[in-house]
């Protein structure tokens, strides 16, 4: 199945919103079971300030639909986000894709 990447940057001063919706975000991730690897970007203060997620979807339209259903997106956490096709080309830690 094709891989896609979400890159997203949180709105300023939105850490409380991220924390309030984090449990729902993780529940969505577990329920859909498409994420291969992901985690937050960090600010200069080492606070969560965005997201990077690599996941599987049938095609770009399905990938965008999956992202649009993420509780973080529905809560308005991101100042901007993007979904793009992604290809694994270097994997020295042997992450399973």
GIWO-V613667 format. One record per residue. N is the residue number from 0. PHI is phi in whole degrees, -180 to 180 (999 if undefined). NEAR is the number of other ideal C-beta (glycine too) atoms within 8 Angstrom. Layout:
{{N & PHI & NEAR} {N & PHI & NEAR}}
This chain:
{{0 & 999 & 5} {1 & -63 & 9} {2 & -104 & 13} {3 & -137 & 14} {4 & -126 & 12} {5 & -103 & 13} {6 & -119 & 10} {7 & -143 & 13} {8 & -117 & 10} {9 & -68 & 14} {10 & -65 & 9} {11 & -61 & 5} {12 & 56 & 4} {13 & -107 & 9} {14 & -56 & 10} {15 & -59 & 6} {16 & -67 & 11} {17 & -59 & 13} {18 & -65 & 7} {19 & -69 & 7} {20 & -107 & 12} {21 & -63 & 8} {22 & -62 & 6} {23 & -66 & 8} {24 & -62 & 11} {25 & -66 & 8} {26 & -62 & 9} {27 & -62 & 11} {28 & -60 & 10} {29 & -68 & 7} {30 & -63 & 6} {31 & -83 & 8} {32 & 54 & 6} {33 & -113 & 8} {34 & -76 & 10} {35 & -94 & 11} {36 & -162 & 7} {37 & -171 & 11} {38 & 173 & 5} {39 & -85 & 9} {40 & -74 & 9} {41 & -116 & 7} {42 & -81 & 8} {43 & -61 & 3} {44 & -88 & 4} {45 & 63 & 5} {46 & -99 & 7} {47 & -60 & 10} {48 & -143 & 10} {49 & 169 & 11} {50 & -142 & 14} {51 & -130 & 12} {52 & -135 & 9} {53 & -109 & 12} {54 & -149 & 14} {55 & -99 & 8} {56 & -157 & 12} {57 & -64 & 5} {58 & -163 & 7} {59 & -63 & 9} {60 & -63 & 6} {61 & -67 & 9} {62 & -64 & 14} {63 & -65 & 9} {64 & -66 & 8} {65 & -60 & 12} {66 & -62 & 11} {67 & -63 & 7} {68 & -89 & 8} {69 & -64 & 10} {70 & -55 & 10} {71 & -61 & 12} {72 & -66 & 12} {73 & -61 & 7} {74 & -82 & 9} {75 & 79 & 7} {76 & -67 & 12} {77 & -91 & 13} {78 & -71 & 6} {79 & -160 & 6} {80 & -149 & 11} {81 & -144 & 7} {82 & -117 & 10} {83 & -138 & 7} {84 & -62 & 9} {85 & -141 & 8} {86 & -130 & 5} {87 & -73 & 7} {88 & -130 & 3} {89 & -146 & 4} {90 & -146 & 7} {91 & -69 & 4} {92 & -96 & 4} {93 & 59 & 5} {94 & -63 & 7} {95 & -87 & 4} {96 & -118 & 7}}
